[in-house]
Amino acid sequence: MLRTHSPREHGKLGRNSKSWRCYLETFYPLDSEDSVDKSRDIFTELHGEAEVTLSEACRKGTMENRGGNYLQTRQVLLLFVLLGMSQTHAEPGRLSVVEETLSGALVGNLVKDLGLEVVELSSRGAQVVSKDNKLPLLLNVNTGDLLLSEPLDREELCGSTEPCVVHFQVLMKNPLQILQVELQVRDINDNSPIFLEKEMVLEIPENSPVGSVFLLESATDLDVGPNAVKNYIISQSSHFHIAMRVNPDGRKYPELVLDKALDYEEQPQLSLILTALDGGTPPRSGTALVRVEVIDINDNSPEFEHMFYEVKIPENSILGSLVITASARDLDSGINGELSYAFIHASEDIRKTFSINKSSGEIRLIGYLDFETTESYSIIIKATDRGGLFGKSTVRIQVMDVNDNSPEIAVSSFISPTPENTPETLVMIFSIQDKDSGENSRMICSIPEDLPFVLKSSIENYYHLETEGALDRESRAEYNITITVTDMGTPRLTTQHTITVQVSDVNDNAPAFTQTSYTLFVQENNSPALHIGTISATDSDSGSNAHIIYSLLPTPDPQLALNSLISINADNGQLFALRALDYEALQTFEFHVGATDQGSPALSSQALVRVLVLDANDNAPFVLYPLQNASAPCTELLPRAAEPGYLVTKVVAVDRDSGQNAWLSFQLLKATEPGLFNVWAHNGEVRTSRLLSERDAPKHRLLLLVKDNGDPPRSASVTLHVLLVDGFSQPYLPLPEVARDPAQDEDVLTLYLVIALASVSSIFLLSVLLFVGVRLCRRARAASLGGCSVPEGHFPGHLVDVSGTGTLSQSYQYEVCLTGGTGTNEFKFLKPISPNLPPQFPGKEMEKSPTLHNSFGLFSDHN
């Protein structure tokens, strides 16, 4: 509770100035008039210009205290105070004040805070006492107000300890009573962060990778809590930014992180401003100059043997003792391999307590240790080579209290390995002892609870270790058992002894395949003795119990000669194809393999193996139609009136391969009249591309290519003979109604002209044919031209080649089946008709004309 005196209280103290002066004279004797003047000045400063008078009686009594009995009186008073302090126990009161509060401020009121009476304070001579009189406190016995005579500095009183609590006593006499009072001094943000080094020089190689981290000295702030250092910032730079880290002791320190690669030739040196900000309101800051010197390549940084060292040292260690040697090594040679060691981010307390040898890395004790003050130290060590590269490591030094003898473990008997499946087996007999005495010699022995072992006590300090149940070597082959012995001293010392218990094996596990079934793929036409796959089995046992032999099991299929197809390596399970496989003959087969261990008795298991033969493109397409090995070539008939897209024939081919190797495509390689025919690539249909004209040759030879989709592709060729024919009977060869292209509607006149010209030409051609037919019928003789039965109408005479040199043989005639519909309808030859039947034309006989050859060149004479 903080407050200042009101004017009314100032007046009250002024009117009672005699009591004030007597109080000062009694408990704080004034040795001179200067002291009196100083006291008066303090009183005046605290209470304004109120009247201050000194009582002559009080002054006289005070001056008498300066006589011969003065020293004796103080000694007796001190004796009573000490006796009272040893016999008096009271609950401490609690007060608080903010540091740097101005002198004269009210700290608290003892009447209100401690439950005292104002009369008691005056009558019993209440007095405020603190250790070494460090606390500048004044007590007004008339009001019970506790005042500050000067501002308090929390950092001077408590340093970095938080909370800052100081103690003082209120002494009262008659009877003697001592009251313990705690005063908490609260921190304000009255200190700015300070860098111990105002200029930090970093030597950074130019080949340092982006993201490299460089250590910077941290700032110190005497304030604590939220007023301590909270953040670091650095001046704007395209090469670096600041990252904050936290020490093991909770202090924050900055690291410089490389964002952009350095270039010595471009900028050999950079200057940055590092600013430390605390968490106060408003925040305070401190700055330091970071000078970065870029050096040339030194490609190996020092590395410590351990990134973290932990060492324990007794608090009674003598000065100069070696704490630890933190050595690092550098793969570089010459000056780049010479290392220097230093502390980094070390507080002033660490630097006063420990030192490090710059050449060897030895850390030695240079200050006294106090376990009650500091239990451990965390020190970051930096090893820097001559090229500027560095490595860091952390050393944690644990200060031990004086309990200087650890428990000892003496092993009398140890049995390993221990057989599995055998419960309550003795493993170890040992004894423990501690050279200390009393409470420090009492010990507790234990092992981890998650192990299948039990620790039993025998006679005094003797123990034996045995299995709690049956062990399973396959679940765990060995156990690391740590026996821990802890004494009851303060602090407790512990000794640990670790033993490794091996578990011996019995053959209680059969081999297990990694898969219940295996699927292997083999390309056909493989080379003999080809490795096609590996099967694998594992056995949880060990030694000979885990040695596995692989074998082929008999197959139930008598038609599968497995021994001629597959062999297996008995040691590693590798499978080999003994001969070349043919996909077209054998596409897949299955068999079983066995795995047997060498234990006693032997255990075994089996797995299914499925072999799939993959197809290779080893078969060329085979043409089913038209047959290419026939004695006479295949000839297809094409009406001249066929529309574009008219189906001439369809090439049918197959491929013994499968998959894409059997995908066939058709291609027209060569034709008598290019552009007249086209072949559909996917189904082999040969169709016309345009209308036929009189100028088109009557015979056409087409060369087609049938190709599969394998790699490399295989192909076959087929030859087609196409004969153009005229005059198929109209009822049986109707012209299709082809939908006209919209573009043709634009040229209707041209279409009509073409139709008229075709009509005139047809009439003329019909007249010529009629004339020729009449002549032939009159001159016909006994020789027959052969014929075929055609539906109502004449089969075109010019298609019959009686000379045997045309596209149709004289000795064969075919019945043609024509269907109505579009011009793209298919047609086929049904069957041959007897070649010796005479032609039957209604009402007429065809005769061979000896002059026909001379007239038209179509026929030649045959007898």
Buried (B, 14 or more C-beta within 10 A) or exposed (E): EEEBBEEEBBBBBBEBBBBBBBBBBBBEBBEEEEBBEEBBEBBEEBBEEBEBEBBEEBBEEBEEBEEEEEEEEEEEBEEEBEEBBEEBEEEBBEBBBBBEBEBBBBBBBBBEBBEBEBEBBBEBBBBBBBEEEEBEBBBBBBBBBBBBEBBBBBBEBBEBEBEBBBEBBBBBBEEBBBBBBEBBBBBBBBBBBBBBEEEBEBBBBBBBEEEBEBBBBBBBBBBBEEBBBBBBBBEEBEBBBBEEBEBEEEBBBBBBBBEEEBEBEEEBEBEBEBBBBBBBEEBBBBBBBBEBEBBEEBEBBBBBEEEEBEEEBBBEBEEEEEBBBBBBBBEBEEEBBBBBBBBBBBBEBBBEBBBBEEEEBBBBBEEEBEBEEBBBBBBBBBBBBBBBBBBBBBBBBEBBBEBEBBBBBEEEEEEBBBBBEBEEBEBBBBBBBBEBEEEBBBBEBEBEEEBBBBBEEEEEBBBBBBBEEEBBBBEEBEBEBEBBBBBBBEEBBEBEBEBEBEBBBBBBBBBBBEEEEBEBEBBBEBEEEBEBBBBBBEBBBBEEBBBBBBBBBEBEEEEBEBEEBBBBEEEEBBBBBBEEBBBEEEBEBBBBBBBBBBBEEEBBBBBBBEBEBBBBBBBBBEBEBBEEEEEEEBBBBBBBBBBBBBBBBBBBBEBBBBEEBBBBBBBBEEBBBEEBBBBBEEEBBBBBEBBBEEEBEBEBBBBBBBBBBBEEBBBBBBBBBBBBBBBBBEEBBBEBEEEEEEEEEEEEEEEEEEEEEEEEEEEEEEEEBEEBBEBBBEBBEEEBBBBBEBEEBBBBBBBBBBEEEBBBBBEEBBEBEBEEEBBBBEBEEEEEBEBEEEBEBEEBBBBBBEEBBEEEEBBBEEE
